[in-house]
């Protein structure tokens, strides 16, 4: 699974180092894939509610941690390219703007989630692990703030946000429906 998830990173990074891929292209590709993997990670429960326990949903469920950690890795590459290209004074002044501090905060949250995405952390944090990993929703919101504010054309960011909101609304609808069903009985 790691090899499959790493293939685009290796190809894009080598192309970027060889200057076959421009800075803007690299940043765009790594940012897009980081967000798409984040959406896939957050959509697993909604998809299982829609389609039941079919093979590909079970595969997504079993590999959710890999997808989440890969999302962080691509966000890290995205950030690394930015840091490599910008002078320190630009980074400092940029950090005060919503478009950038939202991205930094999302990256820090994703770092904590990636570091705790292992069985050791699940065992030792117990119920706090789930509470910690609910921060992924805040990271997703901050990611979309960054994407929409930083894009030359934010349309693609809005489309991805709509997909995520549709997936999450399925989940919310299901759990509200379940609660109402229990209440009515």
Secondary structure as UniProt FT lines:
FT   HELIX           2..17
FT   TURN            18..19
FT   HELIX           23..51
FT   HELIX           55..62
FT   HELIX           64..85
FT   HELIX           88..94
FT   TURN            95..96
FT   HELIX           98..115
FT   HELIX           119..125
FT   HELIX           127..133
FT   TURN            134..135
FT   HELIX           136..150
FT   HELIX           155..184
//
